[in-house]
Amino acid sequence: MNEDAIEFLVTSDEHNQRIDKVVSSKLSEYSRVIIQDWIESGNILLENQIVKPSTKVQDGQQIKVVPVLKERSEIEPQKINLDIIYEDNDLIIVNKPQGLVVHPGHGNYDSTLQHGLLFHDEELRFLPRAGLIHRLDKDTSGLLMVAKNSNAYNSLNSAMQSRLIKREYRAICVGEMTSGGTVNEHLSRDPNNRIKFRVSEDGKNAVTHYRVLKKLSGYTFVGVQLETGRTHQIRVHMSHIRYPILGDPLYGTRLTIPKAAKESLMKQLRSIKRQALHAFKLDFIHPVSGDQMSFSSDLPEDMELTIKELSGNTLDKKTINNLAFPDIKV
């Protein structure tokens, strides 16, 4: 249920403060978690623009709030097999398979990860998006972080916005890279195709660090670290530098078969039906204990087998998963 809009102007005392903090102080009857959820869902606008909870406001700017009062349990829990690799009183680390949608949305109204999390722990119904701190595309596999209470949710969200959570990915890119680098290109939604994003000067800042882990026949096994977390960021940036991710249906190219490829390699490459991208590692400070936490997830079978074939079967599973990403301070 939507209530009447509330509008107010930023005062000089509130200048350069985060919008979620400013709105929380104005509307103290609502928790900061709820305020942040409204901002992310577009129910709180700054100068009629959708912004992030961390956006700094300026003196005299207009803030418009449309409160949304709803039960967070409106999504029915569903039993889904979850690969939970860690859980304590404050957080969950889940290893998402490719093909599993994270949140309900157009065309995907049930059997999502969020449904499964609500079945796993009914208390998650009190948190935005069942406590999920970040997202992965449907066909991207790998690690996701879930908060189990409001304190952990706020702390982890703040750490994510402050770029204190290290997220490392693995990808198989088309083409043989000579070296790694950094892509610093703004991203915006493609006006001609609303499900795609593109490099655009008037978009949002996006920074992707990538490193060559192993050169392969016609391809490159790449390690990626995110400095920002825009939708489709890695996929768009890799395509932009002309090393698109193997199998990417939106930003990829026609399948490339290396010269003199064996039948087993051709068969394996043709079997890839999704972007070969995996959320490999998470490093962060525990929101309550303050301990340093680190989790990794081995490559799924489709990517592992492809790398083995492209290497001429000179790499085994252990070697592939132990290829280290050079340390980057982001």
C-alpha positions in Angstrom: 0.0 0.0 0.0 1.4 3.4 -1.0 0.8 6.5 1.2 0.7 10.1 0.0 4.1 11.5 -1.1 6.2 13.5 1.4 8.4 16.2 0.0 11.0 18.4 1.7 14.2 20.4 0.9 17.7 19.6 2.1 18.8 22.1 4.7 22.3 23.6 5.0 22.9 21.5 8.1 22.2 18.4 6.0 24.5 19.4 3.1 26.8 16.6 1.9 25.2 14.0 4.1 24.0 10.6 2.8 20.4 10.6 1.6 19.4 7.6 3.7 20.7 9.4 6.9 18.8 12.6 6.0 15.5 10.8 5.3 15.9 8.6 8.4 16.2 11.7 10.6 13.1 13.2 9.0 11.0 10.1 9.2 12.2 8.5 12.4 9.1 6.3 12.6 10.7 4.1 9.8 13.9 2.1 10.3 17.0 2.9 8.2 16.7 -0.5 6.6 13.2 0.4 5.3 14.5 3.8 4.1 17.3 2.2 2.2 14.9 -0.3 0.6 12.7 2.5 -0.5 15.6 4.4 -2.0 16.8 1.3 -3.9 13.3 0.6 -5.2 12.8 4.2 -6.5 10.3 5.2 -3.8 12.6 8.0 -2.6 13.8 10.4 -5.3 16.4 13.2 -5.2 15.5 15.9 -7.6 13.2 13.3 -9.3 16.1 11.0 -9.9 16.7 7.5 -8.6 19.8 7.4 -6.5 21.7 5.1 -4.1 21.4 5.1 -0.3 25.0 6.4 -0.1 24.3 9.4 -2.4 25.4 12.7 -0.8 22.7 15.4 -0.9 23.2 19.1 -1.5 21.7 22.2 0.2 18.4 23.1 -1.4 17.8 19.8 -3.3 14.3 18.3 -3.2 13.7 14.9 -1.7 10.4 13.1 -2.5 9.3 10.1 -0.5 6.5 7.7 -1.3 6.2 5.4 1.7 5.4 1.8 0.8 3.8 -0.1 3.7 3.8 -3.8 3.0 4.5 -7.1 4.6 7.9 -8.4 3.6 6.5 -12.0 3.8 4.4 -11.4 0.6 6.8 -13.7 -1.2 5.9 -17.2 -0.2 8.7 -19.5 1.0 9.6 -22.4 -1.3 11.8 -25.3 -0.7 14.8 -25.0 -2.9 18.1 -26.9 -2.6 20.6 -24.3 -1.5 24.3 -24.8 -1.4 25.1 -23.0 1.8 28.8 -23.0 2.4 28.7 -21.0 5.7 26.2 -19.8 8.2 26.2 -18.3 11.6 23.8 -16.1 13.7 24.4 -13.1 11.5 25.1 -14.1 7.9 24.9 -16.8 5.2 27.2 -17.5 2.3 25.4 -19.3 -0.5 26.9 -20.8 -3.7 24.4 -20.0 -6.4 24.2 -22.3 -9.4 23.8 -20.9 -12.9 20.2 -20.8 -14.0 18.8 -19.8 -10.6 17.2 -16.3 -10.5 18.1 -14.3 -7.4 15.0 -12.1 -7.0 11.4 -12.4 -8.3 10.7 -10.3 -11.3 9.2 -10.1 -14.7 8.8 -13.7 -16.0 10.3 -15.2 -12.8 7.7 -15.1 -10.1 8.6 -18.1 -8.1 11.4 -20.7 -7.4 14.0 -17.9 -7.0 16.9 -17.8 -4.5 14.9 -15.4 -2.4 12.0 -17.9 -2.1 14.5 -20.5 -1.0 16.1 -18.3 1.6 12.7 -17.5 3.1 12.0 -21.3 3.4 15.5 -21.8 4.9 15.0 -19.1 7.6 11.6 -17.5 8.1 13.2 -14.6 10.0 14.6 -13.3 6.7 11.1 -12.1 5.9 11.7 -9.0 8.0 14.7 -7.9 5.9 14.7 -6.3 2.4 15.1 -9.0 -0.3 15.4 -11.6 2.4 18.7 -10.2 3.5 20.6 -10.4 0.2 23.4 -7.9 0.1 24.2 -8.1 -3.6 23.1 -9.9 -6.7 24.2 -12.1 -9.5 22.7 -12.5 -13.0 20.6 -15.6 -13.5 23.3 -17.4 -15.5 26.3 -16.3 -13.5 27.2 -18.8 -10.8 29.0 -18.3 -7.5 29.0 -16.7 -4.1 26.4 -14.5 -2.6 26.2 -12.9 0.9 23.0 -12.8 3.0 22.5 -10.9 6.2 20.3 -12.6 8.9 19.4 -9.5 11.0 19.1 -5.8 10.6 22.4 -5.0 12.3 24.3 -7.3 10.0 22.3 -6.0 7.0 23.1 -2.4 7.7 26.8 -3.1 8.4 27.3 -5.3 5.3 25.4 -2.8 3.1 27.6 0.0 4.4 30.7 -2.1 3.8 29.6 -2.8 0.2 28.9 0.9 -0.5 32.3 1.8 1.0 34.0 -0.8 -1.2 35.3 -2.7 1.8 34.0 -6.1 0.5 36.4 -7.7 -2.0 34.6 -9.6 -4.8 36.7 -11.7 -7.1 35.3 -13.4 -10.3 36.6 -15.9 -12.9 35.7 -15.7 -16.5 36.6 -17.3 -19.8 37.0 -14.5 -22.4 37.1 -14.8 -26.2 40.6 -13.9 -27.6 44.1 -14.2 -26.3 44.9 -11.3 -23.9 48.5 -10.1 -23.7 48.1 -8.5 -20.3 45.6 -7.4 -17.6 44.4 -4.0 -17.0 41.6 -1.8 -15.6 38.4 -0.7 -17.3 37.1 2.6 -16.0 34.0 3.3 -18.2 30.6 4.7 -17.1 27.6 2.4 -17.7 24.0 3.2 -18.5 21.0 1.3 -19.7 20.8 0.8 -23.5 17.8 3.0 -24.7 17.3 0.6 -27.7 17.2 -2.6 -25.6 16.1 -2.2 -22.0 17.6 -5.5 -20.8 21.1 -4.4 -21.9 23.6 -1.9 -20.6 26.3 0.0 -22.5 29.4 2.2 -22.0 28.1 5.8 -21.9 29.7 9.0 -20.7 26.5 10.0 -19.0 26.1 6.7 -17.1 27.2 5.7 -13.6 30.9 5.2 -12.7 32.1 1.6 -13.1 35.6 0.2 -12.5 36.7 -3.3 -13.3 40.2 -4.7 -12.7 41.1 -7.8 -14.7 44.2 -10.0 -14.8 45.3 -12.9 -17.1 45.4 -16.1 -15.1 46.1 -18.4 -18.0 46.4 -17.9 -21.8 44.5 -20.6 -23.7 44.0 -21.6 -27.3 42.0 -18.6 -28.7 40.7 -17.7 -25.3 41.9 -16.4 -21.9 41.1 -17.5 -18.4 40.7 -14.2 -16.5 40.5 -13.1 -12.9 38.3 -10.0 -12.2 37.9 -7.7 -9.2 35.0 -5.3 -9.0 35.6 -1.8 -7.6 31.9 -0.9 -8.3 29.0 -3.3 -8.7 26.8 -2.1 -11.7 24.4 -4.4 -13.4 26.2 -6.5 -16.1 29.4 -4.6 -15.3 31.9 -7.3 -16.0 30.1 -8.5 -19.1 29.8 -5.0 -20.6 33.4 -4.0 -19.8 34.9 -7.2 -21.2 32.9 -6.8 -24.4 33.9 -3.2 -24.6 37.6 -4.0 -24.7 36.9 -6.7 -27.3 37.4 -9.7 -25.1 33.7 -10.8 -24.5 32.9 -13.6 -22.2 32.4 -17.0 -23.8 28.7 -17.9 -24.2 27.3 -14.4 -23.3 24.0 -14.2 -25.1 23.8 -10.4 -24.7 27.3 -9.1 -25.1 29.1 -12.0 -26.7 30.1 -12.9 -30.3 29.7 -15.9 -32.5 31.4 -19.0 -31.2 35.1 -19.1 -32.0 36.6 -22.5 -32.7 40.5 -22.6 -32.4 42.4 -23.9 -35.4 43.0 -27.6 -35.5 40.6 -28.1 -32.5 39.8 -31.6 -31.5 36.3 -32.9 -31.6 36.1 -33.0 -27.8 37.1 -29.3 -27.6 34.5 -28.3 -30.3 31.8 -30.3 -28.4 32.7 -28.6 -25.1 32.7 -25.1 -26.5 29.3 -25.7 -28.1 27.9 -27.0 -24.8 28.4 -23.6 -23.1 24.9 -22.1 -23.0 25.5 -19.2 -20.6 28.1 -16.6 -19.9 31.2 -18.3 -18.5 31.4 -16.1 -15.4 31.7 -17.3 -11.8 31.7 -15.3 -8.5 34.8 -17.0 -7.2 35.7 -15.3 -3.9 34.5 -13.0 -1.1 36.7 -11.3 1.5 35.2 -9.1 4.2 35.1 -8.2 7.9 32.4 -10.0 9.9 29.7 -7.4 10.7 29.5 -8.5 14.4 32.7 -10.3 15.5 35.1 -8.1 13.4 36.9 -11.2 12.2 38.4 -11.3 8.7 36.3 -13.7 6.6 37.3 -15.3 3.3 35.3 -17.8 1.2 35.9 -19.2 -2.3 33.9 -21.5 -4.6 35.5 -23.8 -7.2 34.6 -23.3 -10.8 31.4 -25.1 -11.9 31.9 -28.1 -14.1 31.1 -26.4 -17.4 33.8 -23.8 -17.0 36.3 -26.3 -15.5 35.9 -28.7 -18.4 36.2 -25.9 -21.0 39.5 -24.7 -19.5 40.9 -28.2 -19.4 40.0 -28.7 -23.1 41.4 -25.3 -24.1 44.6 -26.1 -22.3 45.0 -29.4 -24.1 44.3 -31.1 -20.8 47.5 -29.8 -19.2 45.6 -28.2 -16.3 43.7 -30.2 -13.6 40.9 -29.0 -11.3 43.2 -28.1 -8.4 45.6 -26.1 -10.6 42.7 -24.2 -12.3 41.1 -23.2 -9.0 44.5 -22.2 -7.4 45.5 -19.8 -10.0 46.0 -16.6 -8.0 44.8 -13.1 -8.7 47.5 -10.5 -8.0 46.6 -8.4 -5.0 44.9 -5.1 -5.9 44.0 -2.4 -3.3 40.6 -1.1 -4.3 
